[in-house]
Amino acid sequence: MSASRSEWDDGVIFEDDDPDVRPYLVAGGATTSQVSGLAIETMVTRTDVDHGQLRFEARDMVDRAAAATSIAELSAGMNIPLGTTLALAGELITTGHLHAHQTMAETSMTDLDIMTRIINRVRQL
């Protein structure tokens, strides 16, 4: 599988599908979420804040969160790594573009309970 390539004016080749560079750029250089407790099962929805100034993946993420959507679903739908999705979602929550809903893990469930529930749901597929 080859990456799509483009050449800039200075002759430098940019790999569009470079697995290390793209996530770093998508998250604006962030490597972790700015929001503590943000997990892959956290549901987010967009807010009424003006999203017109958002660009690229940030705008895509906000658009996809018109209805409550989990971080994992956003990651899969946008085809970006979970860590990058968490970092970008954290930034959008901090700036008021997304709202994070309280997860069951924050209220009563243990990590083992969550993993058991996920395994059971996968088996049902």
C-alpha positions, 0 to 999 in steps of 0.5 A: 500500500503506497501513500499518496504523495505531493511535492511542495514548491521547495521539492520536499515530498510530503507523505499524506498517509504518514502514520506519525506526522498526520496525527500530530498535526490533526491534534495541533501538536497535542499528545494527550487530552486536556480533559481528565476522565475522557475515555473512549466510551465517553459520549460527546455532542456538539454545542451551539457555539459557532463552529465556522472557524473550525477547520479540517478534522476539528470541523468533521468531528463537531459535525459528526457529533450532531447526535451523541457519539462516542469517542471510539465511534468518532475515531473509527469514522474519521479514520484517526488513532484513538489517542489523536481523537481523545486529544482533539475532542479534549481541545474541542470540549475545552473550547466549548465546541463539544459537550462530554456526557458523564459515562457510566464508568464515572458513576458506578462501573469498574474497568472490569465491568466495562471490559466484560460488557464490551466483550459480551457486546462483541460476541453478540455481533 
